[in-house]
Amino acid sequence: MSLTLVDLSLLIPLVKQELGVLNGLAKGQDHQLAQDASELSALYRQTAEKLKEEYQTLWWEGSDFPSYETLIREL
């Protein structure tokens, strides 16, 4: 299965938003929840990096999509 810029432009913000939630939980008072969130956050960061690389590979100047930097800045 290959992802398109449309797919990536929808997925990247969702993953970034979820990373924010996980980071908040990782800093929480519940030790077990914080540990679980921290571990899951690492997987999300790996996925976010893969999505970034794929987006940057597919994106071109003049496409109808924002650059990666603009895409994540708008979040």
C-alpha positions as CSV (number, residue, x, y, z in Angstrom):
1,M,0.0,0.0,0.0
2,S,1.4,3.4,-0.9
3,L,0.4,6.6,0.7
4,T,-0.4,9.8,-1.3
5,L,0.1,13.4,-0.3
6,V,-3.6,13.5,0.5
7,D,-3.2,10.6,2.9
8,L,-0.1,12.0,4.5
9,S,-1.5,15.5,4.8
10,L,-4.3,14.0,6.9
11,L,-2.2,11.5,8.9
12,I,0.6,13.8,9.9
13,P,-1.5,16.2,11.9
14,L,-3.3,13.3,13.6
15,V,-0.1,11.7,14.6
16,K,1.3,15.0,15.8
17,Q,-1.8,15.6,17.9
18,E,-1.7,12.2,19.4
19,L,2.0,12.7,20.3
20,G,0.9,15.8,22.2
21,V,-1.6,13.8,24.2
22,L,0.9,11.1,24.9
23,N,3.5,13.6,26.0
24,G,1.0,15.1,28.5
25,L,0.2,11.6,29.9
26,A,3.9,10.8,30.1
27,K,4.4,13.7,32.4
28,G,1.4,12.8,34.6
29,Q,1.3,11.6,38.2
30,D,0.2,8.0,37.4
31,H,3.5,6.2,37.1
32,Q,2.2,3.2,35.1
33,L,0.2,5.4,32.7
34,A,3.2,7.7,32.3
35,Q,5.5,4.8,31.5
36,D,3.0,3.3,29.0
37,A,2.5,6.7,27.3
38,S,6.2,7.2,27.1
39,E,6.7,3.8,25.4
40,L,3.9,4.4,23.0
41,S,5.1,7.9,22.3
42,A,8.4,6.5,21.1
43,L,6.5,4.4,18.5
44,Y,4.5,7.4,17.4
45,R,7.7,9.5,17.0
46,Q,9.2,6.7,14.8
47,T,6.0,6.7,12.7
48,A,5.9,10.5,12.5
49,E,9.5,10.5,11.2
50,K,8.5,7.9,8.5
51,L,5.5,10.0,7.5
52,K,7.7,13.1,7.3
53,E,10.2,11.4,5.1
54,E,7.5,10.1,2.8
55,Y,5.8,13.5,2.6
56,Q,9.0,15.2,1.8
57,T,9.7,12.6,-0.9
58,L,6.3,13.1,-2.6
59,W,5.9,16.8,-2.2
60,W,7.1,19.2,-4.9
61,E,7.1,23.0,-5.2
62,G,3.9,24.1,-7.0
63,S,1.8,21.1,-5.7
64,D,-1.5,21.9,-4.1
65,F,0.0,20.9,-0.7
66,P,1.9,22.9,1.8
67,S,5.6,22.1,2.5
68,Y,6.1,19.8,5.5
69,E,7.2,22.7,7.7
70,T,4.1,24.7,6.9
71,L,1.9,21.6,7.4
72,I,3.1,21.0,10.9
73,R,3.4,24.7,11.8
74,E,-0.3,25.1,11.1
75,L,-1.2,22.6,13.9
